Each structure stands twice: as C-alpha cells, then as structure tokens.
Amino acid sequence: MENLLEKATAGDQLAILELIEKDEDVLYPIAYTYLKNEQDTLDAMQEMTYKALKKMHTVKQPEFGRTWLVRVLINCCHDILKKRIQSVT
C-alpha cells in the first residue's frame, strides 16, 4: 500500500484511481452519512475523484494521501449541502 500511496501522491493517475477504488468501501459510506442520498453521494465521489486526479500531487507526505482523500470528499459533501440550502431559499 505504501508504494501505491507514493505513486498516487507523485501524480500517477492510475495509482490515484486504484487507491480510490481500494478505499471505496470507506469513502462511500462517509459521503452517504453526510448526504443521505445516493445520487448526491455519487456526485460527491465523482467530484472527489476529479479533484484527486488534478491535485493529489500537492500532498507532501504519501502517508497522508488517504487522509487527504477523505478531507476532499468531506469538502465535496459540504459543497453539495450548501447548494441544497441555496436552492431552497
């Protein structure tokens, strides 16, 4: 796993996708807990994947790669929740 994290944080897009796939059983429930809606959860996962592909190379220490993914996912969930609130008001 360490090698995969090193590759992912170096910007290897296939490694990033593999890391997300391996952690999907952890990431998906986190998003669903925030959003309580499958479609929004899938949107958050997709947005997190996009952001990871664009910015994961900015993670300085590979051992924090998974933590960084969770943080990005939570931020995506917050963005979706904000949009929900704005559409109601």
C-alpha positions in Angstrom: 0.0 0.0 0.0 2.9 2.4 0.7 4.1 2.1 -2.8 0.6 2.9 -4.1 0.4 5.9 -1.9 3.8 7.1 -3.1 2.8 6.7 -6.7 -0.5 8.4 -6.1 1.0 11.4 -4.4 3.6 11.7 -7.1 0.7 12.3 -9.5 0.3 8.8 -11.1 -3.3 8.9 -12.2 -3.7 5.1 -12.4 -2.4 4.8 -8.9 -4.8 7.5 -7.7 -7.8 5.7 -9.3 -6.6 2.4 -7.8 -6.3 4.0 -4.3 -9.8 5.4 -4.6 -11.2 2.0 -5.7 -9.5 0.2 -2.8 -10.9 2.8 -0.3 -14.3 3.0 -1.9 -15.8 0.8 0.9 -14.7 3.6 3.4 -15.2 6.7 1.2 -18.8 5.9 0.0 -20.3 5.5 3.5 -18.6 8.7 4.7 -20.3 10.6 1.8 -23.6 8.9 2.3 -23.6 9.8 6.0 -23.3 13.4 5.1 -25.7 13.5 2.2 -28.2 10.7 2.9 -29.0 10.4 -0.8 -27.4 8.0 -3.3 -27.3 10.4 -6.2 -25.7 13.2 -4.2 -23.2 10.6 -2.8 -22.2 9.5 -6.3 -21.8 13.2 -7.3 -19.5 13.8 -4.3 -17.5 10.7 -5.1 -17.1 11.8 -8.7 -16.1 15.3 -7.7 -13.6 13.9 -5.2 -12.1 11.7 -7.9 -11.8 14.6 -10.3 -10.1 16.8 -7.6 -7.8 13.9 -6.7 -6.7 13.5 -10.3 -6.0 17.2 -10.5 -4.4 17.9 -7.1 -3.2 14.8 -5.4 0.4 15.6 -6.5 0.3 18.5 -4.0 0.2 16.1 -1.0 3.7 16.4 0.5 3.8 13.2 2.6 2.5 10.0 1.0 1.3 8.6 4.3 -1.3 11.3 4.4 -2.7 10.5 1.0 -5.7 8.6 2.3 -6.5 11.3 4.9 -6.3 13.9 2.1 -8.8 12.0 0.1 -11.3 11.8 3.0 -10.9 15.6 3.6 -11.5 16.3 -0.1 -14.6 14.1 0.0 -16.0 15.8 3.1 -15.4 19.2 1.4 -17.3 18.0 -1.7 -20.2 16.9 0.6 -20.2 20.3 2.3 -20.4 22.0 -1.2 -23.3 19.8 -2.2 -25.1 20.6 1.1 -24.5 24.3 0.6 -26.0 24.1 -2.9 -29.0 22.3 -1.5 -29.6 25.0 1.1 -29.2 27.8 -1.6 -31.8 26.1 -3.9 -34.4 26.0 -1.1 -34.0 29.7 -0.2 
